[in-house]
Amino acid sequence: MAGYCLTEGEIRDREISREDVQSYFDNIFSSGSRKDTTYKFALVYSLLKNLNRVDNELRLSYQDIFESFSFAYWGLVWKHKLKQTKQSNKIAEIERVINECVVKNSLYQVYNFSEVPARIQYGVIVEAKSKCKTNVFGALYEDAEGCLYGFSNKDEILWFNRPAYEYMRDKSGNVNKFNIHEWAVFLEKYNGIPNELILENMSSSERIDYFKSILRLYMDDI
């Protein structure tokens, strides 16, 4: 079964090395890892962001994960209008959730998720979790051969493999750096030239740097 079809998964091997973990992230960030949306990048960021929220068994709730997920996406989607899927005729579900929330609650001038009223924040997090959990946990799980974490969409819980957790804790800055870079590459490819800047004469790498600067506004806190 394809990873994105999985709704749960156990940790397949608990005796992995730091080199193994690095190889899993190399694969996640490679072109061989299928990415129809930016959800894998958002999930990696959210896992890094919440390493200090795990319990004694290294478990993490989907609610905590999608809180960070929503904080990261709000500015990218609403303030910067950045497309988060490679499909030209569709928008990602997280874009739909945020755009509909803005219209429903007249939040047209609210560009930072921290400024959204707590009640509305909670609603966005719950809906983002409902709409976006279906494929991303299984897809990232399979990219790492089932060795970064186990998960259950039914119970809405994820549990880290201890060697993977320790690697992510110790190397969080490096992992976040590579994650931001690959997310920026995706945005440059599928968003084209940003409307607010004249970048036609800039190289692809310069445009990627522009997108990296936007991403750092929301996720350079690892």
C-alpha positions in Angstrom: 0.0 0.0 0.0 1.3 3.5 -0.9 2.4 5.5 2.1 -0.2 8.2 1.6 -3.0 5.6 1.9 -1.9 4.5 5.4 -4.0 5.6 8.3 -1.7 4.1 11.0 1.7 2.6 11.3 4.0 1.1 13.9 7.7 1.8 14.2 9.4 -0.8 12.1 12.9 -0.8 13.5 13.9 0.8 16.8 17.6 0.0 16.4 18.5 2.6 13.9 21.7 4.7 13.8 22.1 8.5 13.4 23.3 7.8 9.9 20.1 6.0 9.2 18.1 9.0 10.4 20.1 11.3 8.3 19.5 9.1 5.2 15.7 9.2 5.9 15.8 13.0 5.9 18.0 13.0 2.7 15.2 11.0 1.1 12.4 13.2 2.4 14.1 16.3 0.9 15.1 14.6 -2.4 13.2 14.7 -5.7 12.4 11.0 -5.2 9.9 11.9 -2.4 6.6 12.7 -4.0 5.3 16.1 -3.0 2.0 17.3 -4.5 1.6 19.9 -1.8 3.9 21.4 0.8 2.4 19.4 3.7 5.5 17.2 4.2 7.6 20.4 4.8 4.9 21.7 7.2 4.8 18.4 9.1 8.6 18.3 9.4 8.6 21.8 10.8 5.7 21.0 13.2 7.5 18.0 14.5 10.7 20.0 15.2 8.7 22.7 16.8 7.0 20.4 19.2 9.8 18.1 20.3 9.6 19.6 23.8 5.9 18.8 24.1 6.2 15.0 24.0 5.3 12.9 27.0 7.5 10.2 28.6 6.7 7.8 25.8 7.6 10.4 23.2 4.0 10.8 22.1 2.7 13.9 20.5 -0.9 14.9 19.8 -2.2 15.9 16.4 -3.6 19.0 18.1 -0.2 20.2 19.0 1.2 19.4 15.6 -1.6 21.2 13.7 -1.3 24.2 15.9 2.2 24.8 14.6 1.0 23.7 11.1 -1.7 26.4 11.2 0.6 29.1 12.6 3.1 28.5 9.7 0.5 28.5 7.0 -1.6 31.5 7.9 0.9 34.1 6.8 2.1 32.1 3.8 -1.4 31.7 2.5 -3.2 34.8 3.5 -0.5 37.5 3.7 1.7 36.3 0.9 -0.8 34.4 -1.2 1.6 31.6 -1.9 0.2 28.5 -3.6 0.9 25.3 -1.6 0.1 22.7 -4.3 1.7 21.9 -7.7 -1.7 21.5 -9.3 -2.4 24.7 -11.3 -6.2 24.4 -11.3 -6.6 23.6 -7.6 -5.7 24.9 -4.2 -4.5 22.9 -1.2 -7.0 22.1 1.6 -5.0 24.3 4.0 -5.5 27.2 1.6 -9.2 26.6 1.5 -9.4 26.4 5.3 -7.6 29.6 5.9 -9.3 31.6 3.1 -12.8 30.5 4.2 -11.9 31.4 7.8 -10.8 34.9 6.8 -14.0 35.6 4.8 -16.4 34.1 7.4 -14.9 36.1 10.2 -13.9 39.2 8.3 -10.2 38.9 9.2 -9.0 40.6 6.0 -6.3 42.6 7.8 -5.1 39.9 10.1 -1.9 38.6 8.7 -0.4 36.8 11.7 -2.1 33.8 13.3 -1.2 35.0 16.8 -3.6 37.9 16.2 -6.5 35.7 15.4 -9.0 35.4 18.3 -8.3 32.2 20.3 -11.8 30.7 19.6 -11.2 31.1 15.8 -7.7 29.8 16.1 -9.0 26.6 17.7 -11.5 26.2 14.9 -8.8 26.6 12.2 -6.6 24.1 13.9 -9.4 21.5 14.3 -10.4 21.9 10.6 -6.8 21.8 9.3 -6.3 18.6 11.3 -9.4 17.1 9.8 -8.7 18.1 6.2 -4.9 17.6 6.1 -4.1 14.5 8.3 -5.4 12.0 5.8 -2.3 11.5 3.7 0.6 13.4 5.1 1.5 11.2 8.1 1.5 8.0 6.1 3.4 9.6 3.2 6.2 11.0 5.5 6.2 7.7 7.5 6.9 5.7 4.3 9.6 8.1 3.1 11.4 7.2 6.3 10.7 3.5 6.0 8.5 3.6 9.0 11.4 4.4 11.3 11.0 8.1 12.3 7.7 7.6 14.1 4.5 5.5 14.5 1.1 7.1 14.1 -2.6 6.7 14.3 -5.0 8.9 12.5 -7.9 7.4 14.4 -6.4 8.3 17.8 -4.7 11.4 16.4 -1.4 10.6 18.0 2.2 10.2 16.8 5.0 8.6 18.7 8.7 9.1 17.9 11.3 6.4 17.5 13.8 7.3 20.2 16.9 7.4 18.0 15.0 9.6 15.5 13.8 11.9 18.3 17.3 12.3 19.7 18.7 13.1 16.3 15.9 15.6 15.5 16.5 17.3 18.9 20.3 17.5 18.4 20.2 18.5 14.8 16.9 20.5 14.7 18.6 23.6 13.3 20.2 21.8 10.4 17.0 19.8 9.6 15.0 23.0 9.7 17.5 24.8 7.4 17.2 22.1 4.8 13.4 21.9 5.2 13.1 25.7 4.6 15.3 25.4 1.5 13.3 22.6 -0.1 10.0 24.3 0.7 11.3 27.5 -1.0 12.3 25.4 -4.1 8.8 24.1 -4.3 7.3 27.6 -3.9 9.6 29.1 -6.5 8.6 26.4 -9.0 4.9 26.6 -8.6 4.3 30.3 -7.7 6.3 31.9 -10.4 7.2 35.6 -10.0 5.8 37.2 -6.9 3.4 40.1 -7.7 4.9 42.5 -5.3 8.4 42.4 -6.7 10.0 42.7 -10.1 12.1 39.5 -10.2 12.0 38.7 -13.9 15.7 39.4 -14.3 16.7 37.4 -11.2 18.1 33.9 -11.3 16.2 31.0 -10.0 18.5 30.8 -6.9 17.8 34.4 -6.1 14.1 33.8 -6.3 14.5 30.8 -4.0 16.3 33.0 -1.5 13.4 35.4 -1.6 11.0 32.6 -0.7 13.3 31.4 2.0 13.2 34.9 3.5 9.4 34.6 3.7 9.5 31.2 5.2 12.0 32.3 7.9 9.4 34.9 9.1 7.2 32.0 10.3 9.5 29.1 11.0 13.0 30.3 11.8 12.4 29.7 15.5 13.8 26.2 15.8 
